[in-house]
Amino acid sequence: MNFNKVKKSINLFKELGLRKFLKNFLYAKREEVLTLVDLGSLKVFSSKVPLEIRCLKSTDRTFLHDLYRNNGMDKIYSQERIDRYFENNYICYLAYKEGKFIGHAWFGNDQMNAKRSDPALRYVKEAFYRTEDILGVDYYILPEERGGGNSLSFMSMVFNALREQGYKRCLGTVHPDNRPARWTYKVLGYKELRTVVIKRIFNYFVAIENRVYFSPHYLSS
């Protein structure tokens, strides 16, 4: 038995109450906008203070755990979540400004473990992915660093690095209400393909259009 998941379910029950808990557990839904950017037609953006990027290796796992904890991000990016990212063979780029960590960008490619990924990402990979594509998994900039062109500069630098590795396009998803992210993606040249409805049933089964996925890690995402 996975006691972490049991504990999370108990905490959710305490937070929501029986009626809302059952409703949340039995059925819930959200929407995601599917996005696509051509890496061959990228624009170059610069921040007020030049950034540096670093691509992590699987051996950097402990370093990353400590980094998130030291920046107060370990509640969102728990050790379990980051371990799963590495086990899924995701690629991670870190952004630094004047030597200080300010954000990350995770991606998946042909080597990613799709069966352990978020159902929305699995759907995008199955429905749209091509051999030379890269899939955006998780993008985050510290709240206090989101101005001054940092987001645009970081992503354009990462995309340039990915393009040099031979990737042609980047696919991803974004929540419809995440206006800052959608604006950033639009400026970078992303096209919004369409919006899909993601239905979660009995907590671990996820339906997207005509596909159904078993997702044991949904609560811990």
C-alpha positions in Angstrom: 0.0 0.0 0.0 1.2 3.5 -0.9 0.8 5.3 2.4 1.7 8.7 0.8 -1.4 8.4 -1.4 -3.6 7.3 1.5 -2.4 10.3 3.5 -3.1 12.7 0.6 -6.6 11.2 0.3 -7.2 11.7 4.0 -6.0 15.3 3.9 -8.2 15.9 0.8 -11.2 14.4 2.7 -10.5 16.7 5.7 -10.2 19.7 3.4 -13.3 19.2 1.3 -15.7 17.3 3.5 -17.5 14.0 2.5 -19.8 15.4 -0.2 -17.1 17.4 -2.1 -14.6 14.7 -1.6 -16.8 12.0 -3.1 -17.6 14.4 -6.0 -13.9 15.1 -6.6 -13.0 11.4 -6.3 -15.8 10.1 -8.5 -15.6 12.6 -11.3 -13.8 15.8 -12.1 -12.7 17.5 -15.3 -10.4 20.2 -16.6 -9.5 21.7 -19.9 -6.1 22.1 -21.6 -5.1 24.1 -24.7 -2.9 22.1 -27.0 0.0 24.2 -28.3 2.7 23.9 -31.0 5.8 26.0 -31.9 8.1 25.6 -34.9 11.6 25.7 -33.5 12.9 26.7 -36.9 11.3 30.1 -36.8 12.2 31.3 -33.3 12.6 34.9 -32.3 15.5 35.9 -30.0 14.6 37.6 -26.7 16.9 39.2 -24.2 16.3 39.9 -20.5 17.5 43.0 -18.7 20.1 40.9 -17.0 21.6 38.1 -19.1 20.6 34.6 -18.2 22.5 31.3 -18.3 21.0 27.9 -18.8 22.1 24.5 -17.6 21.0 21.1 -18.8 20.8 18.5 -16.0 21.8 14.9 -16.1 20.2 12.0 -14.3 23.1 12.1 -11.8 22.0 15.6 -10.7 18.9 14.3 -8.9 20.1 15.0 -5.3 21.3 18.4 -6.5 17.9 19.2 -7.8 16.1 18.0 -4.6 18.3 20.4 -2.6 17.8 23.2 -5.1 14.0 23.1 -4.8 14.1 22.8 -1.0 16.4 25.8 -0.7 14.1 27.9 -2.9 10.9 26.9 -1.0 9.6 24.8 -3.9 9.7 21.4 -2.3 5.9 21.4 -1.5 5.1 21.6 -5.2 8.2 19.8 -6.5 8.4 17.0 -4.0 11.1 14.4 -4.0 8.5 11.9 -5.3 7.6 14.1 -8.2 11.1 14.9 -9.3 12.2 11.2 -8.9 9.3 10.4 -11.3 10.4 13.0 -13.8 13.9 11.5 -13.9 12.4 8.0 -14.1 10.3 9.1 -17.0 13.6 10.2 -18.8 12.6 13.8 -19.0 15.1 16.5 -19.9 15.6 19.4 -17.5 17.0 22.9 -18.2 17.6 25.3 -15.3 17.7 29.1 -15.7 20.2 31.3 -13.7 20.4 35.0 -13.3 23.6 36.4 -11.9 24.3 32.9 -10.5 20.9 32.6 -8.8 18.4 29.8 -9.8 15.2 31.4 -11.2 13.3 28.6 -13.0 13.2 25.3 -14.9 11.8 23.7 -18.0 11.2 20.0 -18.4 10.8 18.2 -21.7 10.1 14.7 -23.0 11.3 13.1 -26.2 11.3 9.6 -27.8 13.0 8.2 -24.6 10.3 9.4 -22.3 8.2 6.9 -20.3 4.8 7.9 -21.6 2.9 5.4 -19.5 4.0 7.2 -16.3 3.4 10.7 -17.6 0.4 13.0 -17.1 -2.5 11.8 -19.3 -2.7 15.1 -21.1 1.0 14.7 -22.2 0.4 11.0 -23.2 -2.5 12.1 -25.3 -0.5 14.8 -27.1 2.4 12.4 -27.7 0.0 9.8 -29.2 -2.1 12.2 -31.3 0.5 14.7 -32.6 4.1 13.7 -31.8 6.6 13.2 -34.6 10.1 11.7 -34.4 11.9 15.1 -34.3 9.5 16.7 -31.8 10.1 17.7 -28.2 7.2 17.7 -25.7 7.0 20.5 -23.0 6.3 18.9 -19.6 6.7 21.5 -16.9 7.8 25.2 -17.1 8.2 27.4 -14.1 9.8 30.7 -13.2 10.0 32.0 -9.7 7.2 34.6 -9.1 9.6 37.4 -8.3 11.5 36.8 -11.5 8.6 36.8 -14.0 9.2 40.4 -15.2 12.0 42.0 -17.1 11.8 39.5 -20.0 13.2 36.6 -18.0 10.5 34.1 -19.2 10.9 35.0 -22.9 14.7 35.0 -22.7 14.9 31.7 -20.9 12.5 29.8 -23.2 14.1 31.2 -26.4 17.6 30.1 -25.1 16.2 26.6 -24.3 14.5 26.3 -27.6 17.7 27.3 -29.4 19.6 24.6 -27.5 16.9 22.1 -28.4 17.0 23.1 -32.1 20.8 22.7 -32.1 20.1 19.1 -31.0 17.9 18.5 -34.0 14.4 19.0 -32.6 12.0 20.7 -35.1 8.9 21.4 -33.1 7.8 21.7 -29.4 4.3 20.4 -28.4 2.7 21.2 -25.1 -0.4 22.1 -23.1 -1.5 25.1 -21.1 -4.5 25.7 -18.9 -7.0 28.1 -20.5 -7.0 30.4 -17.4 -3.2 30.7 -17.3 -3.1 34.0 -19.2 0.5 35.0 -18.5 1.8 31.6 -19.8 -0.5 31.8 -22.9 0.8 35.3 -23.6 4.4 34.2 -23.3 3.8 31.3 -25.6 2.0 33.4 -28.1 5.0 35.9 -28.2 7.4 33.0 -28.7 5.4 31.9 -31.7 3.2 29.1 -30.3 0.0 28.2 -32.2 -3.0 27.0 -30.1 -4.2 23.9 -31.9 -7.4 23.2 -29.9 -8.9 22.8 -26.4 -9.5 19.3 -25.0 -11.6 18.3 -22.0 -9.9 15.9 -19.6 -12.2 13.9 -17.5 -11.0 12.1 -14.4 -13.1 9.1 -13.2 -12.6 7.3 -9.8 -9.5 9.4 -9.4 -7.2 7.1 -11.5 -8.9 6.8 -14.8 -8.7 9.7 -17.3 -10.6 10.1 -20.5 -9.5 12.5 -23.2 -11.7 12.5 -26.3 -11.8 8.8 -27.4 -8.9 7.6 -25.3 -8.8 6.3 -21.7 -5.7 6.2 -19.5 -4.9 4.7 -16.1 -3.1 7.2 -14.1 -1.9 6.0 -10.7 0.1 9.2 -10.1 -2.7 11.7 -10.7 -3.1 12.7 -7.1 0.6 13.3 -6.6 1.1 15.5 -9.7 
